[in-house]
Every structure is written in structure tokens, then in C-alpha cells.
């Protein structure tokens, strides 16, 4: 039985599969990073002084 995803068994398609997996991984990581940035921005907007959870610093 031949293993199709072994190194070189598919010829040029090995690189195509590898680059496809790399692209999908990069897209997932970019989506995750953008989503986490958006969540941090929403938390910053909610952290206004005196809303009960967070208090602002007193300026003298």
C-alpha cells in the first residue's frame, strides 16, 4: 500500500498541500488575533470611571 502524503510521493502536489495547510493556519491565526484585539477594545470601552467594576484614578 502506497502512502500518498509521504515526502515526494505526490510530486509537485506535496508543495501545494503544504502551502495550502500553511495558508489555512495563517488565516486562522490572523482571525484569532483580530478577534482578540476587538475583544480588548470592547473591554476598554466598558471600563469607564465609576461604572461599578472599575474606578478612575483621582487627579490632584
N, C-alpha and C positions, 0 to 999 in steps of 0.2 A: 504494500500500500504506500503510495507516494504522499508525502506531507507537502501541501501546496504553499504554505506560508513559511517554509524554510528559506534561508538566505539564498537568493538566486534561483529558486525553483520556478518563479513566475517571470523571470527576466525583468523587463522594464516595469512591469506591474508591481513588483516589490516596492520600488520607489514611489509609485503613485499611491499605493496603500499607505505607506509610511507617511508621506506628505499629507494625505487626507486625514489620518489619525492626528497628526501634529496640528493641522488647521482646526479640527474639531476641538482639540484640547485647548488651543489658544483662544478660540471663541468662547468656550465655557468659562475659562479663567477671566477673560475680559468682561463677560456678562456678570460674573460673580463680583468682580472689583467695582464695576459701575453700580451694581445694586447695593453694595455695602456703602459706597460713597453717598448714595441717595438716602439711605437709612440714617447715616451720620448727620446729614444736612437736616433731615426731619427732626432728629433729636435736638439739634442745636436750636431750631425754631421753637420747639416746645419749652426750652429751658429759659423762659423769660423770668426776670426777677419777681419774686413774690407769688408764684403760681402754686405754692404749697409743697412742691417737691424740691425746688431749687431756690436759693436766695442770692441776690446780687451782693457784691461787696460794697461796704459803706465807704464813701469817699469823704475825706475831710477837707 
